[in-house]
Amino acid sequence: MISKSLAPTVKGIFPFFKEPGINNYTIIKWVKLHITYECVMNNQWYNPYVDIYRALEPFASGVLAIAIGKPSLYMKYLKFCDSNYTLDLRMGQSTITDYFESPTIDSKPFDHIKLEDVEKVARSFIGPQIQALPKARFLRPLGIYYGDYDQSNDEEIKSWDQFLHINNQMRFVAGDRQHHRKVTCHSIEVIKFNPPDLTLQLSCDVPFSVRSFAEKFFTELDTCGSFTRILRTKEGPFTLDQCIDRTDLYLKYLMPALRKHTEPFIDHVRPHLDKLPFHDDVRMGKQR
């Protein structure tokens, strides 16, 4: 009989560095497969519950908080914490996914825009606001095993290279409804202005959508544009220098990261525990 003795120990919250070109669902699969494989190789069985709260777009990079097991109940309190971003923008062309390498859907002039205009518009976004979420929503990749079948798109994965291909990671669908939510932007700083490129540093709450911000930002400047880079430098208590990458997902590296970062994360969100009911998440089922 396979032992479950390792199950209570592989749980916690850790910061992961997400590389550009990789979907969030893929990262969750990586974490699950690393843990399950190593447990099975040691004659122990554990299929962990893995969760993230604020996903990053496939073309974005930076800090991604990941929870394993019961500590994922604390992830929803990131809603009341802050994030920092470095945004590289390109004016003049808008694309389907807001990434500059995607197909172009519109072009507008940007020669009339001055640094003073950018700074003035940026200041107008500081404070609480109602934000319309993007209509284009990214989908999970077709699958992680060879031969996984996606009936909705009538496609099939043939190889590992095809699974990791950027076109698969950036599958999206355009919705017919637009949702809104309350967000807060604390500060925006213009770091570089070299038309058509500009760089912004932004501090906001975690639910803030940088894609929605960029769309409205370009509209206020009477132009259009897209991202060349999205880098999240902070999420909640986690910063870039604390992150582990995909080469550190083996248990000998992952376990120390869980022990190091779980308690500081819980202490960081503890002041907000009375703002939402703390109860078991039905999605977790029997995973604890």
C-alpha positions in Angstrom: 0.0 0.0 0.0 1.3 3.5 -0.9 1.9 5.7 2.1 0.5 9.2 2.4 3.0 10.3 5.0 4.5 13.0 2.8 1.1 14.7 2.1 0.9 16.8 5.3 4.4 18.3 4.7 4.2 19.5 1.1 2.0 22.5 1.6 2.5 26.2 1.9 2.9 29.4 -0.1 5.9 30.5 -2.1 6.9 33.2 -4.7 7.6 31.9 -8.2 9.3 33.8 -11.0 7.1 33.5 -14.1 8.9 33.7 -17.4 7.3 35.4 -20.4 5.6 33.1 -22.9 4.3 30.6 -20.3 0.6 30.3 -19.3 -0.3 30.2 -15.6 -2.0 26.9 -16.0 1.2 25.4 -17.3 3.0 26.5 -14.1 0.3 24.9 -11.9 0.8 21.7 -13.9 4.6 21.9 -13.4 4.2 22.2 -9.6 1.7 19.3 -9.4 3.8 17.0 -11.6 7.0 17.7 -9.7 5.4 17.0 -6.3 3.4 13.9 -7.5 6.3 12.4 -9.4 8.8 12.7 -6.5 6.3 11.3 -4.0 5.5 8.3 -6.2 9.2 7.6 -6.7 9.5 7.4 -2.9 6.5 5.1 -2.7 4.3 7.9 -1.4 1.1 9.3 -3.0 0.1 13.0 -3.0 -1.8 14.8 -5.6 -1.7 18.4 -4.3 -4.2 21.2 -4.6 -2.3 24.1 -6.2 -3.7 27.6 -6.6 -2.8 31.2 -7.6 -4.9 34.3 -6.9 -3.8 37.0 -9.4 -2.7 35.5 -12.7 -0.2 37.0 -15.1 -0.8 37.2 -18.8 1.1 34.7 -20.9 3.4 37.4 -22.2 4.0 38.9 -18.8 6.7 38.0 -16.3 7.5 38.5 -12.6 6.3 37.5 -9.1 3.6 34.9 -8.9 2.4 33.7 -5.5 1.6 30.0 -5.5 -0.2 28.1 -2.8 -0.1 24.3 -2.2 -2.7 22.6 0.0 -4.7 24.2 2.8 -2.7 27.4 3.0 -4.3 28.4 -0.3 -7.3 29.5 1.9 -5.2 32.6 2.7 -4.7 33.5 -1.0 -8.0 35.4 -1.4 -6.7 38.0 1.1 -4.2 39.2 -1.5 -7.2 41.2 -2.7 -6.4 43.7 0.1 -2.6 43.8 -0.6 -0.5 45.7 -3.1 1.4 45.0 -6.3 4.2 46.8 -8.2 4.7 46.7 -12.0 7.1 47.9 -14.5 5.3 48.4 -17.8 7.0 48.9 -21.2 4.5 50.3 -23.7 4.6 51.1 -27.4 2.3 53.8 -28.8 0.7 53.7 -32.3 -0.7 50.2 -32.7 -3.1 48.1 -30.7 -3.3 44.3 -31.0 -5.8 41.5 -30.2 -4.1 40.4 -27.0 -2.5 43.8 -26.1 1.0 42.3 -26.8 2.9 44.0 -29.5 3.8 40.8 -31.4 0.1 39.8 -31.8 -2.0 40.7 -34.9 -2.6 44.5 -35.2 -6.3 45.6 -35.1 -5.8 49.4 -35.1 -3.2 52.2 -35.7 -3.3 55.8 -34.6 -0.7 58.7 -34.7 1.3 59.5 -31.6 3.5 62.4 -32.8 1.3 64.9 -30.9 2.1 63.3 -27.5 4.6 65.1 -25.2 6.1 64.0 -21.9 3.9 66.5 -20.1 0.8 64.9 -21.5 1.9 61.5 -20.4 2.6 62.7 -16.9 -0.7 64.5 -16.6 -2.7 61.5 -17.8 -0.8 59.2 -15.5 -1.6 61.3 -12.5 -5.3 61.2 -13.3 -5.3 57.4 -12.6 -4.1 57.7 -9.1 -6.7 56.9 -6.5 -9.8 54.6 -6.3 -11.6 53.9 -9.5 -14.0 51.6 -11.3 -12.1 49.5 -13.9 -13.6 47.7 -16.9 -11.9 44.3 -17.3 -10.4 43.2 -20.7 -12.8 41.4 -23.0 -10.0 39.2 -24.3 -9.6 36.3 -21.9 -6.7 33.8 -22.0 -7.5 30.1 -22.0 -5.6 27.2 -20.5 -3.2 25.4 -22.9 -4.5 22.4 -24.9 -3.0 19.9 -22.5 0.2 18.7 -20.9 0.2 15.1 -22.1 0.8 14.1 -25.6 -2.5 13.4 -27.3 -4.6 15.6 -25.0 -7.7 16.6 -27.0 -9.6 19.8 -26.9 -13.1 19.3 -28.3 -13.9 23.0 -28.2 -11.2 23.8 -30.7 -10.8 20.4 -32.5 -7.0 20.4 -31.9 -4.6 17.9 -30.6 -1.2 18.1 -29.0 1.3 16.1 -31.0 4.6 16.9 -29.2 6.1 18.6 -26.2 7.5 21.4 -28.4 4.0 22.1 -29.6 2.7 22.2 -26.1 5.2 24.8 -25.1 4.8 26.8 -28.3 3.8 30.4 -27.7 0.6 30.2 -29.8 -0.6 27.4 -27.6 0.2 29.3 -24.4 -1.5 32.5 -25.6 -4.8 31.0 -26.7 -7.6 33.5 -25.9 -11.3 34.1 -26.5 -13.0 37.5 -26.8 -16.0 37.8 -24.5 -19.3 39.5 -25.3 -19.7 40.9 -21.7 -17.5 43.3 -19.9 -17.2 43.1 -16.1 -16.2 45.9 -13.7 -14.6 46.1 -10.3 -13.3 48.6 -7.8 -9.5 49.0 -7.8 -7.0 51.5 -6.4 -3.8 52.9 -8.0 -1.4 54.3 -5.4 1.3 55.9 -7.7 2.5 56.0 -11.3 5.9 57.2 -12.4 7.2 57.8 -15.9 10.6 56.2 -16.1 11.3 56.6 -19.8 9.7 58.5 -22.7 11.2 57.8 -26.1 8.3 57.8 -28.6 6.9 55.4 -29.6 8.2 53.6 -26.5 7.6 54.6 -22.9 8.1 52.9 -19.5 5.9 53.3 -16.4 6.4 52.2 -12.8 3.1 51.5 -11.1 2.0 50.7 -7.6 -1.6 49.4 -7.1 -3.7 46.9 -5.3 -3.5 43.3 -6.4 -6.9 43.2 -8.3 -5.8 46.1 -10.5 -5.7 45.1 -14.2 -2.7 46.6 -16.1 -4.3 45.7 -19.5 -7.4 47.7 -18.7 -5.3 50.5 -17.4 -3.2 50.6 -20.6 -6.3 50.6 -22.8 -7.8 53.6 -21.0 -4.4 55.3 -20.7 -3.9 55.3 -24.5 -7.5 56.5 -25.0 -6.8 59.5 -22.8 -3.7 60.2 -24.9 -5.8 60.1 -28.1 -3.8 57.2 -29.5 -3.6 53.4 -29.2 -0.9 51.0 -28.1 0.3 47.7 -26.8 2.7 46.2 -24.3 6.3 45.2 -25.1 6.8 44.0 -21.5 4.9 43.5 -18.3 7.0 42.8 -15.2 5.4 42.4 -11.8 8.1 43.3 -9.3 6.0 42.8 -6.1 2.9 40.8 -5.1 1.8 41.1 -1.5 4.9 40.5 0.6 6.9 38.9 -2.2 9.5 40.6 -4.3 11.6 39.5 -7.3 14.7 38.7 -5.2 12.7 36.1 -3.2 11.4 34.1 -6.1 12.4 30.6 -7.1 12.2 29.6 -10.8 11.1 26.4 -12.6 14.5 24.7 -12.0 13.8 24.9 -8.2 10.5 23.0 -8.2 12.2 19.8 -7.0 11.2 19.0 -3.4 14.8 19.6 -2.1 14.4 23.2 -3.2 10.7 23.7 -2.9 10.3 22.5 0.7 12.8 25.1 2.1 11.0 27.8 0.1 7.6 26.8 1.6 9.0 26.8 5.1 10.6 30.2 4.6 7.8 32.1 3.0 4.5 30.6 4.3 4.5 32.2 7.7 5.5 35.7 6.5 2.7 35.6 3.9 0.1 34.7 6.5 1.4 37.4 8.8 1.2 39.9 5.9 -2.5 39.1 5.2 -3.5 38.6 8.9 -4.8 42.2 9.3 -7.4 41.5 6.6 -8.7 38.1 7.8 -11.9 39.8 9.2 -12.8 41.2 5.7 -13.7 37.9 4.1 -15.1 34.6 5.7 -12.3 32.2 6.3 -13.7 28.7 5.5 -12.7 25.7 3.4 -12.8 26.3 -0.3 -15.2 23.8 -2.0 -12.7 23.6 -5.0 -10.2 21.9 -2.7 -12.4 18.8 -2.1 -10.4 16.5 0.2 -7.1 18.2 -0.5 -5.6 19.7 2.7 
